[in-house]
Structure formats: structure tokens, C-alpha cells
Amino acid sequence: MTKRLRRRRAKRKAHSKLPAVKEVSQYPQPLPVSSKEAPVAKSAVAVVEQAEHYRYVVSDLRRTAVIAGALFVILIVLYFLLR
């Protein structure tokens, strides 16, 4: 056996002895949930992030409700006027 061939075989053996690399998923696997466990409360950080993300929703809903109410009142008034 030549020296070069022995080196190749030694490298192959060394590589095959290395521990296998485990692929890491981008998304964590969900944990099994039993029906007896209590629901976990959200952390304060998550609540603050969610509140910051939706801070304009309340004002938009209020504005939409006012406009819808005004249009509804206009429809009722027009119903009685054009009758």
C-alpha cells in the first residue's frame, strides 16, 4: 500500500468518527400539552410588544364606529324625510 493511499484511508476513518451534525430547525417543536395543565400567562414583555404593535387599532375602531353611527343616523333621518 502506498503512503498516499494510507493517508486517504486515515482521513476517511477520522471523518467517520466525528459526531454527526444535528440539523437545527428554524422553528422550535411544540411541546405536548395535556388537558390538566393550566394555561401559561403571557410575559410582560410580550404584552408590551403586542400593545405597541396594535396601539392604533383602538383609535381606528372608535373612528369607524363614529362614522358608521353617523351614517346610520343619516339613513334614519332620510327615511323619515323622504317618506
N, C-alpha and C positions, 0 to 999 in steps of 0.2 A: 504494500500500500504506500502510496506516495504521501509526502508531507502535506501537500495541499489538500488531498482528499481527507486526511485525518483532521485537519483544521475545520473543514466544512462540516464533518460529522460532529465534531466537538461543539461547533456553534449551534447546530440544529438541536443537539441534546440540551444545551444551555437555554435555548429559547423555549424548548418544550417544557422545561422545569419551572419557568416563570409562572406566577399565578395568573389565571385568566382575568382579563379586564372586564368588569361588570359594566354593562351599559346603564347609564343613568337616564331615567325617564325625565322629560321636561316637566311633567305633571305628576304630583305625588299620588300614590294609590290611595283610594278612600278606605278608611278604616271601617271594619264591620260594626254596625250599630245594633244593639239589642233593644228590644222594646222596653226593658226595665230601666234603662239609663235615663237620667234627667237630661234635658237639653242644655247644652253648654251656652253660657251667657257670652255675648259679644264683648270683646275687649273695648276699652275706652278709646283706643287709637282707631279701631275700625269704625266706631260710631262717629268719631270726629271726621274721619275721612269721608264717610258716607254723607254726613251733614254738609260738608264743604262741597261735595260733588253735586248735591241736589239743593243748594241754597237758593236758587232762583225759582224752583218749582212752586213754592207756596205763593209767591207774588204772581206768577203766571196763572195759577189756578184761580186766585182771587180776581184777577183782571178778567179772565174768561167768564167767571160766574157773574160778574157785574155786567158785562156786555150781553151775556145770554139773558139775564134778568131784564135788562133794558129792552132788548128786542121782544121778549115775551110780553112786557107791558105795552109796548107799541102795537103789537098784534092784537091785544085785547082792546085797546083804545080804538084802533081802526075797525075792528069788528063791530063795535057799537056805533061808531060814526057813519060807517057805510051801509049799515043795515037798512 
